Amino acid sequence: QVQLVESGGGLVQPGGSLRLSCAASRSISIFYAMGWYRQAPGKQRELVAAMSSGGRTTNYADSVKGRFTISRDNAKNTLYLQMNSLKPEDTAVYYCNARTTLAENWGQGTQVTVSS
């Protein structure tokens, strides 16, 4: 079982930035895909950004394209989500996800609140 621990959430004003981190308990090279999802109150969990193994392929939700960037540091076993130009509608709990051929792993989530 792989542990994923998110951090970096918080309260930010509209237009501000945050960087989320997802630290894995073991090498992230075992995952064929990693990504960030979010869930706002009363809404379904949705994909925000994802990255393939090695980082060659990324995809983003239309709502965050041009504002969010997903990246990974294999040496630190960490996945990141840089979030710029944040909007109130970005408010949600953000979850890290990592997949192997045998299992899907989730973090506990980190709250992001965008409000003035």
Residue pairs with C-beta under 8 A, 6 or more apart in sequence:
1 103
1 105
2 24
2 25
2 26
2 30
2 98
2 103
2 105
3 24
3 25
4 22
4 23
4 24
4 25
4 96
4 97
4 98
4 105
4 106
4 107
4 108
5 22
5 23
5 25
5 107
5 108
6 20
6 21
6 22
6 94
6 95
6 96
6 107
6 108
6 109
6 110
7 20
7 21
7 23
7 110
8 18
8 19
8 20
8 21
8 110
9 18
9 20
9 94
9 110
9 111
9 112
10 18
10 111
10 112
10 113
11 113
11 115
12 18
12 86
12 112
12 113
12 114
13 114
13 115
13 116
14 86
14 87
14 88
14 114
14 115
14 116
15 85
15 86
16 86
16 114
17 82
17 83
17 84
17 85
17 86
18 83
18 86
18 112
19 80
19 81
19 82
19 83
20 36
20 80
20 81
20 83
20 94
20 96
20 110
20 112
21 78
21 79
21 80
22 34
22 36
22 78
22 79
22 80
22 81
22 96
22 98
22 107
23 76
23 77
23 78
24 31
24 77
24 78
24 79
24 98
25 77
26 77
27 74
27 77
28 34
28 72
28 74
28 77
28 78
28 79
28 98
29 53
29 74
30 100
31 53
31 98
31 99
31 100
32 52
32 53
32 99
32 100
32 101
33 50
33 51
33 52
33 53
33 98
33 99
34 50
34 51
34 72
34 79
34 96
34 97
34 98
34 99
35 47
35 48
35 49
35 50
35 51
35 70
35 96
35 97
35 98
36 47
36 48
36 49
36 50
36 70
36 79
36 81
36 94
36 95
36 96
36 97
37 45
37 46
37 47
37 48
37 94
37 95
37 97
38 45
38 46
38 48
38 90
38 92
38 93
38 94
38 95
38 112
39 45
39 46
39 92
39 93
39 95
39 109
40 89
40 91
40 92
40 93
43 92
45 95
46 61
47 59
47 61
48 60
48 61
48 64
48 68
48 81
48 94
49 58
49 59
49 60
49 61
49 64
49 68
49 69
49 70
49 81
50 58
50 59
50 70
50 97
51 57
51 58
51 70
51 71
51 72
51 79
52 58
55 71
55 72
58 70
60 68
60 70
63 89
64 83
64 90
67 83
67 84
67 85
67 86
68 81
68 82
68 83
68 84
69 81
69 82
69 84
70 79
70 80
70 81
70 82
71 79
71 80
71 82
72 78
72 79
72 80
73 80
79 96
79 98
81 94
83 90
83 112
86 112
86 114
87 114
88 114
88 115
89 114
90 112
90 114
91 112
91 113
91 114
91 115
92 111
92 112
93 109
93 110
93 111
93 112
94 109
94 110
94 111
94 112
95 106
95 107
95 108
95 109
96 106
96 107
97 104
97 105
97 106
97 107
98 104
98 105
99 105
